[in-house]
Amino acid sequence: MVRTARITRKTSETEIEITLDLDGSGKNEIDTGFKFMDHMLRLLATHSNSDIKLKANGDLTHHVIEDIGIVLGEAFNKALGDKKGINRYGSALIPMDETLARCVLDFSSRKTLILDLRLKECDIEDVAVEDVKHFFNSFAENAKMNLHIHVLYGEDQHHKVEAVFKALARAIKEAKKIISDEIPSTKGIL
């Protein structure tokens, strides 16, 4: 079974191209135009053992980061296919120095996002906090997943977001695993 996706999204505001291999080793080529976002997406690829090649550009930071969430979510949904045999659920509790973050997810084909990042309204490096929130909303919606992310405690804004991305990555790594040859639902479909 090949679990890959290649998606191109071109609008009047952004142009984004992604290639995703769920069964990779964490290799990545990320160029969003935003150093902090590049760093976070590299963490996501590395810690989920998913190969991600992504190139993005556009007019405004908000548009680019939101659309990256859309395209990345679409890629995960497409690569998972009918979700036959996947573990479906994933969770992780990840420390980053003084910060502790938790991510619990379900590739259920239904979108729910519960997000408690405990972030101050500020910029983290070259990305605004509100854009980080928009990324997660777009990602969850387009991956068609239940996504629950909580920063339990922490002080440094960068550490909080980094812990969250690592927790998301580890939860994805667990949820995408092939553990059977059945669709993991009593309904018979996801």
N, C-alpha and C positions, 0 to 999 in steps of 0.2 A: 504494500500500500504506500503510495506516494502522498505525503502530507505537505504540500507546498502551495503557495499562492503568489501570483504576481499581479499587482494592481497599479494602475495609473489613474490619477485624478487630476483633471485640468479644469480650472474655473477661471473666471475673470480676475480672481484674487490670488489664487495659488496654483502651483504645479508640483505634484508629489508623485513619486514613483517608489514602490516598495516590492521587494522580493523576500518571501518568508519561507523558511524550511523548519518545520516543527521538530524534525528529527536530526537537527544539526548538532553542532558542538559548541555553539555560542559565538561563532565567527560573526563579525559585523563590519559594515562600512556605513557609517552614519554621517550625514551632512545635512543638518536642518538650517544652518545659518545662525544657530544659537548654541553657544558653547555649553550652557547648563543642560539644555535639552539633549544635545549630543551625548553628554556624560550619562544622563539618566537612561537613555535608550540603549547605550552600550551596556550598562548594568543589566537592563532587562534582557538583552540578548544573552549575555554571559551567564547570568544566574538561572535562566530558564532553559539553557542548552538549545536555544533556537537561533538559527542563523538569520540575521536581518541585514538586508542591504536597503538603505533608504536615502533618498535625495529629495530635498524639499526647498522651495523658495516661494516668495510671494510678497505681497504689498505690506502687510501689517503683521506684527508679532502674533497678535490674537488670532488672526485668520490662519496663519501657518500652523500654529500649535494645535488649534482646534481641528484643523483638517488632517494633521498627522494622526490625531486620535481616531478620526473617522476611518482613514485608510488602514491604519494598524489594526483596528477592530475588524474591518471588513476582511483583511488578510487572515486573521486568526479564524474567523467564522468560516471562510472559504476553505482554508487548509484543514480544518477539523471535519469538513464534509458532513456526513450523516451522523458522526460522532460514535460510530459503531466501535465498541470495545474500550472506549476511553474510561479512565477513572472517574471523570466528570467533575469531581469535587477536588479542591485543593485549599490548603491553608498553610500559613507560615507566620511565625513570630520572630522578628528580626531586630537585633540591636544595632545601633550605629553610635558608638561612643555613649553619650548620655541619653540617647533617644531609644525608645522601644516602639516598634510599629507592628501591627497585626493586619493580615490580609486573609480573607476567606472568600472563596469564589465557587461558582457553579456554572458550568457551561450548559445552561438549561434551555437555551433558545428564547429566554425572556429577559428583558432588561430591568434590573433594579440596581440603583447605586445608593449606597449609604457611605457617606464620606465625612470623616471627622479628622482633619489634618492638624487642627490646633495651630494653624499658621497665623502669624501677624500679617496684616495688609502691608506688603512691601514688595520689593523686587528681590529675587534670589538670583544673584549673579546678573544675568541678562534676560531674566524671565520674570514676569509679574505673577504673584500668587494666584490671582484670578485666572490666569491662563493655565496654570497647573490644574486647577479645578475643572476648567473647561475640557482639558485633555482627558481626564478620567471619565467625565460624563460622555464625551464623544466615543471614547474607547469602549466603555461598557455597553452603550447603546448599539454600536455597530458590531461588536463581538457577540451580541445577544446573550449576555451573561448577567448573573447576579454577582455584584461586586461590593464587598463590604471592606472598607479600609478605615483603620483607626490608628492614630498616633496616641499611644497610651500616656506617654510623657516625653519630655525633651525640652531643650532650650534653643539650640541652634536651628535656624530655619532650613539651612542646607541639609543638615543631618536628618531632619524630619522627613524631607522629601526623598532623600537618598534611601533611608530605611524603608519607606513606603514602596519605592520602585523595586528594591531588593525583595521585599516581602511579596509583592505582586509576582515577580519573576519566579520565586520559589513555589508559590501557589500554582502558577501556570505549569511549572515543571511537573508537579504532582498530578494535576488535573488532566493533562494531555497524555499521560502514560497509557499505553495499551495494556489492559489487564485481562481482557476476555475477548470473545468474538460476538458478544451481544450488545445491543443498544441499552445503555444503563438507565432504563426507565420502565415502569410498569405499564406505560401507555404504548410502548413499542416504538416510539419515535421521540426525538428531541428537536 
